[in-house]
Amino acid sequence: MGTEADPAQAGNPMGRVGKMQELRNLAVFLMADGVEYLSGETIAIDGASYLAGGGNFSQLSRLGDAEWEAIRNQIRSANEQDKAKRTV
């Protein structure tokens, strides 16, 4: 392995790929006594990638102070323009 970051790890909120033991643990749980009533479920074992993918908000954690300030300035500008339109 090189020093470059693995894209699969970089895009995952946990910062790593899954381990075979984690998949095995899920399989053991699904075969256990008392799980007969569990049916029709989709269980994502993806390090929260599915949950973080909604709107890709997880990407916001990569923004620096300058990007956040630029976003704040855009919001302020839009708010000022909206207020100016409402002023009688």
N, C-alpha and C positions, 0 to 999 in steps of 0.2 A: 504494500500500500504506500502511496505517495503522501506528500504533505498537503495536497489539495483536499478541501472538504468534500465529503460525499454529498451530492445533491439530495439524496433520500434522507440523510440525517439533517441537513440544513433546513429542509422544508417541514420537518417534524417538530411539533411543540416540545417533545421530550428530548430532542436533539440527538436521537439515535434510532437505529432500526430495531425491530423486535427480535427477541431471542426465541429459539425453538422451545425452551422450557416454558415460556409464557403461553405459547400456543398449546403446548401439552397440558398445562394447567387448565386452560379453558376446556379442552376435550375431556379431561378427567371430571371436571365439574358437570358438564353436560351429560355424562354417563352415570353420574352418582345417583344413589337412591334419593328419592324425594324431589327429583327434578322432572318427574313425569308430566306435571301440569304446564311446564314451560313449552310453549309451542308457537310457531309462527313468528319468531323473533329473529331479527338480524343483529348480531353482536359484532360490533366493530372492534377489532383488536389491531389498532393502528397507531397507538401512541397519541391519541386525541387529534389526529390529522383531520378526521371527518368533522369533529366539533369545531376545530379552529378554522376550517375552510369556509364557513358561512360568511361570505362577503370578504374573505381573506383578511379579516381584522388581525390575525396573528402577525401579518407583515408589518403592522404599525410598531411592533416592538423593535424593529430595526431602524426606525427613524431617529435621527440625532436632534440636538437642540435647535439647530438652524432650520431643519425641515419643519419641526413643530412650530417655531416662530413664524415661518412663512404661512403655514396653515392658519394660525391664529390671525395673521394679518389679512388673509383672504376672507375669513369669516367676518372680521370687523368691517372690512370694506363692503361686503355684501349686506351686512346689517345696516350700515350707514346709508347705503343706496336705498334700501327698503324703507327706512325711516323717512328719508327725503321725499319719497313718493307719497307717503301718508300725510305729510305736513300740509296743512291748509294754508 
